[in-house]
Amino acid sequence: MTYIKQMFASHPVNPSSDHAVVIECITASYSCLEACNACADACLGEKNVAELVDCIRACTDCADVCLATARIMSRFTRTDFKLAGAQLRACIQACEICGADCAKHGEHMEHCRVCAEACRRCAAACQALLAEKP
């Protein structure tokens, strides 16, 4: 059992959302954060780094948004659903931007392909959770 699942199971407040959907959103957000961070670093190591400035920026922005998303979605005592919804929408947008940029390089750079995949998963998880919010 993951720590996220253990925390949900032991938390005195029962969140209104389906646990599996929230857990997937948090997990996908943390995974995307790591993929974006690693991709930005890998881009910095490429010979054509000057051509990857937009990709690096998209990755670092997306990583920051994903971290905030995971942290906000992990808190469900007195959840502010307007804020949570805005954060999920911001994460979807950041993932779409980063995923599209990385997909352009994915044929030639495996790290960009992996990052684009992580972005798609995270955006889908955020969309699924957003669909459950009141």
DSSP file (Angstrom, degrees, kcal/mol; ACC not computed):
  #  RESIDUE AA STRUCTURE BP1 BP2  ACC     N-H-->O    O-->H-N    N-H-->O    O-->H-N    TCO  KAPPA ALPHA  PHI   PSI    X-CA   Y-CA   Z-CA
    1    1 A M              0   0    0      0, 0.0     2,-0.0     0, 0.0     0, 0.0   0.000 360.0 360.0 360.0 132.4    0.0    0.0    0.0
    2    2 A T     >  -     0   0    0      1,-0.1     4,-2.3     4,-0.0     5,-0.2  -0.282 360.0-113.6 -73.1 162.2    1.4    3.4   -1.0
    3    3 A Y  H  > S+     0   0    0      1,-0.2     4,-2.6     2,-0.2     5,-0.2   0.873 117.9  56.3 -62.9 -36.6    1.9    6.2    1.6
    4    4 A I  H  > S+     0   0    0      2,-0.2     4,-2.2     1,-0.2    -1,-0.2   0.942 109.1  45.6 -61.5 -45.8   -0.8    8.2   -0.2
    5    5 A K  H  > S+     0   0    0      1,-0.2     4,-2.6     2,-0.2    -2,-0.2   0.901 111.9  52.4 -62.7 -40.5   -3.3    5.4    0.2
    6    6 A Q  H  X S+     0   0    0     -4,-2.3     4,-1.8     1,-0.2    -1,-0.2   0.897 109.3  49.2 -62.9 -40.2   -2.3    4.9    3.8
    7    7 A M  H  X S+     0   0    0     -4,-2.6     4,-1.2     2,-0.2    -1,-0.2   0.904 111.5  48.8 -67.3 -40.3   -2.9    8.6    4.5
    8    8 A F  H  < S+     0   0    0     -4,-2.2     3,-0.4     1,-0.2    -2,-0.2   0.927 112.4  48.9 -62.7 -43.7   -6.3    8.5    2.9
    9    9 A A  H  < S+     0   0    0     -4,-2.6    -1,-0.2     1,-0.2    -2,-0.2   0.816 117.8  40.0 -66.7 -30.6   -7.3    5.4    4.8
   10   10 A S  H  < S+     0   0    0     -4,-1.8    -1,-0.2    -5,-0.2    -2,-0.2   0.525  87.5 111.0 -98.2  -6.0   -6.1    7.0    8.1
   11   11 A H     <  -     0   0    0     -4,-1.2    -3,-0.0    -3,-0.4    -4,-0.0  -0.477  63.8-141.3 -73.4 135.9   -7.4   10.5    7.6
   12   12 A P  S    S+     0   0    0      0, 0.0     2,-0.5     0, 0.0    -1,-0.1   0.712  86.2  70.8 -71.3 -18.0  -10.3   11.5    9.9
   13   13 A V  S    S-     0   0    0     -5,-0.0    -2,-0.1    64,-0.0    63,-0.1  -0.872  77.7-144.0-100.7 128.0  -11.9   13.5    7.1
   14   14 A N        -     0   0    0     -2,-0.5    -5,-0.1     2,-0.0    -6,-0.0  -0.805  22.4-130.3 -91.3 112.5  -13.4   11.4    4.3
   15   15 A P        -     0   0    0      0, 0.0     4,-0.1     0, 0.0    62,-0.1  -0.253   8.1-129.9 -63.2 150.8  -12.9   13.3    1.1
   16   16 A S  S    S+     0   0    0     60,-0.1     2,-0.1     2,-0.1     3,-0.1   0.703  84.3  80.9 -74.5 -19.2  -15.9   13.7   -1.1
   17   17 A S  S    S-     0   0    0      1,-0.1     2,-0.3     2,-0.1   112,-0.1  -0.454  98.8 -86.9 -86.5 160.0  -14.1   12.5   -4.2
   18   18 A D     >  -     0   0    0      1,-0.1     4,-2.2    -2,-0.1     3,-0.5  -0.490  36.4-136.0 -62.3 125.7  -13.4    8.9   -5.2
   19   19 A H  H  > S+     0   0    0     -2,-0.3     4,-3.0     1,-0.2     5,-0.2   0.889 102.0  54.1 -54.4 -43.6  -10.2    7.9   -3.4
   20   20 A A  H  > S+     0   0    0      1,-0.2     4,-2.1     2,-0.2    -1,-0.2   0.874 109.1  48.3 -62.2 -37.7   -8.8    6.2   -6.5
   21   21 A V  H  > S+     0   0    0     -3,-0.5     4,-1.9     2,-0.2    -1,-0.2   0.913 114.5  44.8 -70.2 -42.9   -9.3    9.3   -8.7
   22   22 A V  H  X S+     0   0    0     -4,-2.2     4,-2.6     2,-0.2    -2,-0.2   0.924 113.3  50.7 -66.0 -44.3   -7.7   11.6   -6.2
   23   23 A I  H  X S+     0   0    0     -4,-3.0     4,-2.8    -5,-0.2     5,-0.2   0.897 109.9  50.1 -62.1 -41.2   -4.8    9.2   -5.6
   24   24 A E  H  X S+     0   0    0     -4,-2.1     4,-3.0    -5,-0.2     5,-0.2   0.899 110.3  50.8 -63.9 -39.8   -4.2    8.9   -9.3
   25   25 A C  H  X S+     0   0    0     -4,-1.9     4,-2.2   100,-0.2    -2,-0.2   0.935 113.6  43.8 -62.8 -46.8   -4.1   12.7   -9.6
   26   26 A I  H  X S+     0   0    0     -4,-2.6     4,-2.4     2,-0.2     5,-0.2   0.935 116.9  46.3 -64.6 -46.3   -1.6   13.1   -6.8
   27   27 A T  H  X S+     0   0    0     -4,-2.8     4,-2.5     1,-0.2    -2,-0.2   0.924 114.1  47.2 -62.9 -45.9    0.5   10.2   -8.1
   28   28 A A  H  X S+     0   0    0     -4,-3.0     4,-2.5    -5,-0.2    94,-0.2   0.866 111.1  52.8 -65.3 -35.8    0.5   11.4  -11.7
   29   29 A S  H  X S+     0   0    0     -4,-2.2     4,-2.4    -5,-0.2    -2,-0.2   0.930 111.7  44.3 -66.0 -45.7    1.3   15.0  -10.5
   30   30 A Y  H  X S+     0   0    0     -4,-2.4     4,-2.1     2,-0.2    -2,-0.2   0.902 114.7  49.8 -65.2 -39.8    4.3   13.9   -8.6
   31   31 A S  H  X S+     0   0    0     -4,-2.5     4,-2.4    -5,-0.2    -2,-0.2   0.908 111.5  48.2 -64.6 -41.3    5.4   11.6  -11.4
   32   32 A C  H  X S+     0   0    0     -4,-2.5     4,-3.1     2,-0.2     5,-0.3   0.896 107.7  55.9 -67.0 -40.3    5.1   14.4  -13.9
   33   33 A L  H  X S+     0   0    0     -4,-2.4     4,-2.4     1,-0.2    -1,-0.2   0.939 111.1  44.3 -53.7 -49.0    7.0   16.8  -11.7
   34   34 A E  H  X S+     0   0    0     -4,-2.1     4,-2.5     2,-0.2    -2,-0.2   0.905 113.8  49.3 -66.0 -41.9    9.9   14.3  -11.7
   35   35 A A  H  X S+     0   0    0     -4,-2.4     4,-2.5     2,-0.2    -2,-0.2   0.921 113.2  46.9 -64.2 -43.5    9.7   13.7  -15.4
   36   36 A C  H  X S+     0   0    0     -4,-3.1     4,-2.6     2,-0.2     5,-0.2   0.911 112.5  49.4 -65.2 -42.7    9.6   17.4  -16.2
   37   37 A N  H  X S+     0   0    0     -4,-2.4     4,-1.8    -5,-0.3    -2,-0.2   0.930 114.9  44.1 -62.1 -45.5   12.5   18.1  -13.8
   38   38 A A  H  X S+     0   0    0     -4,-2.5     4,-2.6     2,-0.2    -2,-0.2   0.866 112.7  52.5 -67.9 -36.7   14.6   15.3  -15.3
   39   39 A C  H  X S+     0   0    0     -4,-2.5     4,-2.8     2,-0.2    -2,-0.2   0.922 108.0  50.3 -66.6 -43.8   13.7   16.3  -18.9
   40   40 A A  H  X S+     0   0    0     -4,-2.6     4,-1.8     1,-0.2    -1,-0.2   0.916 112.7  47.6 -59.5 -42.7   14.7   19.9  -18.3
   41   41 A D  H  X S+     0   0    0     -4,-1.8     4,-0.8    -5,-0.2    -2,-0.2   0.912 111.6  49.5 -65.2 -42.6   18.0   18.8  -16.9
   42   42 A A  H >X S+     0   0    0     -4,-2.6     3,-0.7     1,-0.2     4,-0.5   0.893 107.8  54.6 -63.6 -39.6   18.5   16.3  -19.9
   43   43 A C  H >< S+     0   0    0     -4,-2.8     3,-1.3     1,-0.3    -1,-0.2   0.888 102.9  57.0 -59.8 -38.7   17.8   19.2  -22.3
   44   44 A L  H 3< S+     0   0    0     -4,-1.8    -1,-0.3     1,-0.3    -2,-0.2   0.768 105.1  52.8 -63.6 -24.0   20.5   21.2  -20.7
   45   45 A G  H << S+     0   0    0     -4,-0.8    -1,-0.3    -3,-0.7    -2,-0.2   0.542  87.6 104.6 -87.7  -8.0   22.9   18.4  -21.5
   46   46 A E  S X< S-     0   0    0     -3,-1.3     3,-1.0    -4,-0.5     6,-0.1  -0.417  76.3-127.3 -75.3 150.1   22.0   18.3  -25.1
   47   47 A K  T 3  S+     0   0    0      1,-0.3     3,-0.3     2,-0.1     2,-0.1   0.833 110.0  51.0 -64.3 -33.1   24.4   19.7  -27.7
   48   48 A N  T >   +     0   0    0      1,-0.2     3,-1.8     2,-0.1     4,-0.4  -0.191  69.0 142.6 -97.9  41.6   21.7   21.9  -29.2
   49   49 A V  G X   +     0   0    0     -3,-1.0     3,-1.6     1,-0.3    -1,-0.2   0.804  63.6  63.9 -55.2 -33.9   20.6   23.3  -25.9
   50   50 A A  G >  S+     0   0    0     -3,-0.3     3,-0.8     1,-0.3    -1,-0.3   0.826 100.8  52.4 -61.9 -29.8   19.9   26.8  -27.4
   51   51 A E  G <  S+     0   0    0     -3,-1.8    -1,-0.3     1,-0.2    -2,-0.2   0.565 106.3  56.0 -79.4  -8.6   17.1   25.2  -29.5
   52   52 A L  G <>  +     0   0    0     -3,-1.6     4,-2.9    -4,-0.4     5,-0.2   0.246  69.3 108.0-108.8  11.3   15.6   23.7  -26.4
   53   53 A V  H <> S+     0   0    0     -3,-0.8     4,-2.5     1,-0.2     5,-0.2   0.909  82.0  48.3 -58.3 -44.4   15.1   26.8  -24.3
   54   54 A D  H  > S+     0   0    0      1,-0.2     4,-2.6     2,-0.2    -1,-0.2   0.899 112.7  49.0 -63.1 -39.7   11.3   26.8  -24.8
   55   55 A C  H  > S+     0   0    0      2,-0.2     4,-2.6     1,-0.2    -2,-0.2   0.916 110.8  49.8 -65.8 -43.5   11.1   23.1  -23.9
   56   56 A I  H  X S+     0   0    0     -4,-2.9     4,-2.5     2,-0.2     5,-0.2   0.924 112.6  47.6 -61.4 -44.0   13.2   23.7  -20.8
   57   57 A R  H  X S+     0   0    0     -4,-2.5     4,-2.6    -5,-0.2     5,-0.2   0.918 111.7  49.7 -63.9 -44.2   11.0   26.6  -19.7
   58   58 A A  H  X S+     0   0    0     -4,-2.6     4,-2.5     1,-0.2    40,-0.2   0.906 112.1  49.3 -61.6 -40.8    7.8   24.5  -20.3
   59   59 A C  H  X S+     0   0    0     -4,-2.6     4,-2.6     2,-0.2    -2,-0.2   0.922 112.5  45.6 -65.3 -44.8    9.3   21.6  -18.3
   60   60 A T  H  X S+     0   0    0     -4,-2.5     4,-1.9     2,-0.2    -2,-0.2   0.900 114.8  48.0 -69.1 -38.3   10.3   23.8  -15.3
   61   61 A D  H  X S+     0   0    0     -4,-2.6     4,-2.2    -5,-0.2    -2,-0.2   0.935 113.5  47.8 -63.2 -45.3    6.9   25.6  -15.3
   62   62 A C  H  X S+     0   0    0     -4,-2.5     4,-2.9    -5,-0.2     5,-0.2   0.903 108.6  54.2 -63.9 -41.3    5.0   22.4  -15.5
   63   63 A A  H  X S+     0   0    0     -4,-2.6     4,-2.1     1,-0.2    -1,-0.2   0.921 109.8  47.6 -58.7 -44.3    7.1   20.8  -12.7
   64   64 A D  H  X S+     0   0    0     -4,-1.9     4,-2.1     2,-0.2    -1,-0.2   0.911 113.3  47.2 -64.2 -42.4    6.3   23.7  -10.4
   65   65 A V  H  X S+     0   0    0     -4,-2.2     4,-2.4     1,-0.2    -2,-0.2   0.902 111.2  51.9 -66.5 -41.0    2.5   23.6  -11.3
   66   66 A C  H  X S+     0   0    0     -4,-2.9     4,-2.7     2,-0.2     5,-0.2   0.893 108.3  51.5 -63.1 -39.8    2.5   19.8  -10.8
   67   67 A L  H  X S+     0   0    0     -4,-2.1     4,-2.2    -5,-0.2    -1,-0.2   0.949 111.5  46.4 -62.4 -47.9    4.1   20.1   -7.3
   68   68 A A  H  X S+     0   0    0     -4,-2.1     4,-2.6     1,-0.2     5,-0.2   0.901 112.5  51.8 -60.8 -40.0    1.5   22.7   -6.2
   69   69 A T  H  X S+     0   0    0     -4,-2.4     4,-2.8     2,-0.2     5,-0.2   0.945 109.5  47.9 -62.4 -49.4   -1.3   20.5   -7.6
   70   70 A A  H  X S+     0   0    0     -4,-2.7     4,-1.0     1,-0.2    -1,-0.2   0.906 114.1  47.6 -59.2 -42.1   -0.1   17.4   -5.8
   71   71 A R  H  < S+     0   0    0     -4,-2.2     4,-0.4    -5,-0.2     3,-0.3   0.923 113.7  45.8 -67.5 -44.3    0.2   19.3   -2.5
   72   72 A I  H >< S+     0   0    0     -4,-2.6     3,-1.3     1,-0.2    -2,-0.2   0.907 112.3  50.6 -66.4 -41.3   -3.2   21.0   -2.8
   73   73 A M  H 3< S+     0   0    0     -4,-2.8    -1,-0.2     1,-0.3    -2,-0.2   0.707 102.1  63.2 -70.8 -18.4   -5.0   17.8   -3.8
   74   74 A S  T 3< S+     0   0    0     -4,-1.0     2,-0.6    -3,-0.3    -1,-0.3   0.599  92.0  75.3 -79.1 -11.1   -3.4   16.0   -0.8
   75   75 A R    <   +     0   0    0     -3,-1.3    -1,-0.1    -4,-0.4    -4,-0.0  -0.893  47.1 155.8-105.0 114.8   -5.2   18.3    1.6
   76   76 A F    >   +     0   0    0     -2,-0.6     2,-0.7     3,-0.1     3,-0.6   0.240  36.0 109.5-126.9  16.8   -8.9   17.6    2.0
   77   77 A T  T 3  S-     0   0    0      1,-0.3    -2,-0.0   -62,-0.1   -64,-0.0  -0.848 106.2 -11.6 -86.1 118.2   -9.7   19.1    5.4
   78   78 A R  T 3  S-     0   0    0     -2,-0.7    -1,-0.3     1,-0.2    -2,-0.1   0.920  92.2-159.2  56.9  48.6  -11.9   22.1    4.5
   79   79 A T    <   -     0   0    0     -3,-0.6     2,-1.0     1,-0.1    -1,-0.2  -0.332  14.7-138.5 -60.4 132.8  -11.1   21.9    0.8
   80   80 A D     >  -     0   0    0      1,-0.2     4,-2.8    -2,-0.1     5,-0.2  -0.833  17.8-167.6 -91.4 100.6  -11.6   25.1   -1.1
   81   81 A F  H  > S+     0   0    0     -2,-1.0     4,-2.5     1,-0.2     5,-0.2   0.781  82.8  56.8 -67.6 -27.4  -13.1   23.6   -4.3
   82   82 A K  H  > S+     0   0    0      2,-0.2     4,-2.2     1,-0.2    -1,-0.2   0.938 112.4  41.8 -66.3 -44.8  -12.8   26.8   -6.2
   83   83 A L  H  > S+     0   0    0      2,-0.2     4,-2.6     1,-0.2    -2,-0.2   0.928 114.8  50.7 -65.9 -45.2   -9.1   26.9   -5.6
   84   84 A A  H  X S+     0   0    0     -4,-2.8     4,-2.5     1,-0.2    -2,-0.2   0.915 111.7  48.2 -59.9 -43.4   -8.7   23.1   -6.2
   85   85 A G  H  X S+     0   0    0     -4,-2.5     4,-2.4     2,-0.2    -1,-0.2   0.910 111.5  49.5 -63.6 -42.6  -10.6   23.4   -9.5
   86   86 A A  H  X S+     0   0    0     -4,-2.2     4,-2.3     1,-0.2    -2,-0.2   0.896 111.7  49.5 -63.2 -39.4   -8.5   26.4  -10.6
   87   87 A Q  H  X S+     0   0    0     -4,-2.6     4,-2.4     2,-0.2    -2,-0.2   0.909 110.0  50.2 -67.0 -41.7   -5.3   24.5   -9.7
   88   88 A L  H  X S+     0   0    0     -4,-2.5     4,-2.4     2,-0.2    -2,-0.2   0.918 111.5  48.6 -62.4 -42.6   -6.5   21.4  -11.6
   89   89 A R  H  X S+     0   0    0     -4,-2.4     4,-2.3     1,-0.2    -2,-0.2   0.898 111.1  50.5 -63.9 -39.8   -7.2   23.6  -14.7
   90   90 A A  H  X S+     0   0    0     -4,-2.3     4,-2.6     2,-0.2    -2,-0.2   0.894 110.7  49.8 -63.6 -39.6   -3.8   25.2  -14.4
   91   91 A C  H  X S+     0   0    0     -4,-2.4     4,-2.7     2,-0.2     5,-0.2   0.909 109.0  51.4 -66.8 -42.1   -2.1   21.8  -14.2
   92   92 A I  H  X S+     0   0    0     -4,-2.4     4,-2.4     2,-0.2    -2,-0.2   0.938 112.6  46.5 -58.7 -46.5   -4.0   20.6  -17.2
   93   93 A Q  H  X S+     0   0    0     -4,-2.3     4,-2.4     2,-0.2    -2,-0.2   0.923 112.8  48.5 -64.4 -44.7   -2.9   23.6  -19.2
   94   94 A A  H  X S+     0   0    0     -4,-2.6     4,-2.6     1,-0.2     5,-0.3   0.904 113.2  48.4 -61.9 -41.2    0.8   23.4  -18.0
   95   95 A C  H  X S+     0   0    0     -4,-2.7     4,-2.9     2,-0.2     5,-0.2   0.883 110.9  50.4 -67.3 -38.5    0.8   19.7  -18.9
   96   96 A E  H  X S+     0   0    0     -4,-2.4     4,-2.0    -5,-0.2    -2,-0.2   0.914 113.5  45.5 -65.6 -41.9   -0.7   20.3  -22.3
   97   97 A I  H  X S+     0   0    0     -4,-2.4     4,-2.1     2,-0.2    -2,-0.2   0.954 118.9  40.9 -65.0 -50.4    1.9   23.0  -23.1
   98   98 A C  H  X S+     0   0    0     -4,-2.6     4,-3.0   -40,-0.2     5,-0.3   0.917 114.5  52.3 -65.8 -43.8    4.8   21.0  -21.9
   99   99 A G  H  X S+     0   0    0     -4,-2.9     4,-2.2    -5,-0.3    -1,-0.2   0.892 110.4  48.2 -60.6 -40.6    3.6   17.8  -23.4
  100  100 A A  H  X S+     0   0    0     -4,-2.0     4,-1.2    -5,-0.2    -1,-0.2   0.907 113.2  47.5 -66.9 -41.4    3.1   19.4  -26.8
  101  101 A D  H  X S+     0   0    0     -4,-2.1     4,-0.7     1,-0.2     3,-0.4   0.937 114.9  45.2 -65.7 -45.9    6.6   21.0  -26.7
  102  102 A C  H >X S+     0   0    0     -4,-3.0     4,-1.1     1,-0.2     3,-1.0   0.865 105.9  61.0 -66.3 -35.3    8.2   17.7  -25.6
  103  103 A A  H 3< S+     0   0    0     -4,-2.2     4,-0.4    -5,-0.3     3,-0.2   0.834  96.4  61.4 -61.5 -31.4    6.3   15.7  -28.2
  104  104 A K  H 3< S+     0   0    0     -4,-1.2    -1,-0.3    -3,-0.4    -2,-0.2   0.818 115.0  33.3 -62.6 -29.8    8.0   17.8  -30.9
  105  105 A H  H XX S+     0   0    0     -3,-1.0     4,-2.1    -4,-0.7     3,-1.3   0.492  92.2  98.0-102.1  -6.8   11.4   16.5  -29.7
  106  106 A G  T 3< S+     0   0    0     -4,-1.1     7,-0.3     1,-0.3    -2,-0.1   0.737  74.9  59.9 -60.3 -28.6   10.2   13.0  -28.7
  107  107 A E  T 34 S+     0   0    0     -4,-0.4    -1,-0.3    -3,-0.2     3,-0.1   0.831 119.0  28.7 -67.3 -30.6   11.3   11.3  -31.9
  108  108 A H  T <4 S+     0   0    0     -3,-1.3     2,-0.5     1,-0.2    -2,-0.2   0.628 122.6  48.0-106.3 -18.2   14.9   12.3  -31.4
  109  109 A M    >X  -     0   0    0     -4,-2.1     4,-1.6    -7,-0.2     3,-0.7  -0.947  60.1-161.2-132.2 112.6   15.2   12.6  -27.6
  110  110 A E  H 3> S+     0   0    0     -2,-0.5     4,-2.6     1,-0.3     5,-0.2   0.854  91.9  60.4 -60.1 -37.3   13.8    9.8  -25.4
  111  111 A H  H 3> S+     0   0    0      1,-0.2     4,-2.0     2,-0.2    -1,-0.3   0.869 105.7  48.4 -62.4 -34.5   13.7   12.0  -22.3
  112  112 A C  H <> S+     0   0    0     -3,-0.7     4,-2.5    -7,-0.2    -6,-0.3   0.866 109.6  52.4 -71.9 -35.8   11.2   14.3  -24.2
  113  113 A R  H  X S+     0   0    0     -4,-1.6     4,-1.9    -7,-0.3    -2,-0.2   0.932 111.6  46.2 -62.9 -45.4    9.1   11.3  -25.2
  114  114 A V  H  X S+     0   0    0     -4,-2.6     4,-2.3     1,-0.2    -2,-0.2   0.907 112.6  50.4 -64.1 -42.0    8.9   10.1  -21.6
  115  115 A C  H  X S+     0   0    0     -4,-2.0     4,-2.5    -5,-0.2    -2,-0.2   0.914 108.3  52.0 -63.8 -43.2    8.1   13.6  -20.4
  116  116 A A  H  X S+     0   0    0     -4,-2.5     4,-2.1     1,-0.2    -1,-0.2   0.894 109.9  50.2 -60.2 -39.3    5.3   14.1  -22.9
  117  117 A E  H  X S+     0   0    0     -4,-1.9     4,-2.2     2,-0.2    -2,-0.2   0.915 110.1  49.4 -64.4 -44.1    3.8   10.8  -21.8
  118  118 A A  H  X S+     0   0    0     -4,-2.3     4,-2.4     1,-0.2    -2,-0.2   0.887 110.0  52.2 -62.7 -38.7    3.9   11.8  -18.1
  119  119 A C  H  X S+     0   0    0     -4,-2.5     4,-2.7     2,-0.2    -1,-0.2   0.903 108.5  50.0 -64.4 -41.5    2.3   15.1  -19.1
  120  120 A R  H  X S+     0   0    0     -4,-2.1     4,-2.3     2,-0.2    -2,-0.2   0.921 111.8  48.5 -63.1 -42.9   -0.6   13.3  -20.9
  121  121 A R  H  X S+     0   0    0     -4,-2.2     4,-2.3     2,-0.2    -2,-0.2   0.926 113.2  47.2 -62.7 -44.9   -1.1   11.0  -17.9
  122  122 A C  H  X S+     0   0    0     -4,-2.4     4,-2.6   -94,-0.2     5,-0.2   0.925 111.5  49.8 -65.2 -44.9   -1.2   14.0  -15.4
  123  123 A A  H  X S+     0   0    0     -4,-2.7     4,-2.4     1,-0.2    -1,-0.2   0.915 112.1  48.8 -59.6 -42.8   -3.5   16.0  -17.6
  124  124 A A  H  X S+     0   0    0     -4,-2.3     4,-2.3    -5,-0.2    -1,-0.2   0.897 111.3  49.4 -64.5 -40.5   -5.9   13.1  -17.9
  125  125 A A  H  X S+     0   0    0     -4,-2.3     4,-2.0     2,-0.2  -100,-0.2   0.897 112.0  48.2 -66.8 -39.8   -5.8   12.5  -14.1
  126  126 A C  H  X S+     0   0    0     -4,-2.6     4,-2.7     2,-0.2    -2,-0.2   0.898 111.0  51.0 -66.3 -40.0   -6.5   16.1  -13.4
  127  127 A Q  H  X S+     0   0    0     -4,-2.4     4,-1.9    -5,-0.2    -2,-0.2   0.903 109.2  51.1 -63.4 -40.8   -9.4   16.1  -15.9
  128  128 A A  H  X S+     0   0    0     -4,-2.3     4,-0.5     2,-0.2    -1,-0.2   0.906 113.5  44.1 -63.4 -41.6  -10.9   13.1  -14.2
  129  129 A L  H >X S+     0   0    0     -4,-2.0     3,-1.1     1,-0.2     4,-1.0   0.898 110.4  54.8 -71.1 -39.6  -10.7   14.7  -10.8
  130  130 A L  H >< S+     0   0    0     -4,-2.7     3,-0.6     1,-0.3    -1,-0.2   0.862 101.5  59.3 -60.1 -35.9  -12.0   18.0  -12.1
  131  131 A A  H 3< S+     0   0    0     -4,-1.9    -1,-0.3     1,-0.2    -2,-0.2   0.737 106.1  49.4 -65.5 -22.0  -15.1   16.1  -13.5
  132  132 A E  H << S+     0   0    0     -3,-1.1    -1,-0.2    -4,-0.5    -2,-0.2   0.671  88.2 100.8 -89.7 -18.9  -15.9   14.9   -9.9
  133  133 A K    <<        0   0    0     -4,-1.0    -3,-0.0    -3,-0.6  -116,-0.0  -0.379 360.0 360.0 -72.8 144.6  -15.6   18.3   -8.2
  134  134 A P              0   0    0      0, 0.0    -1,-0.1     0, 0.0    -4,-0.1   0.503 360.0 360.0 -68.1 360.0  -18.9   20.1   -7.4
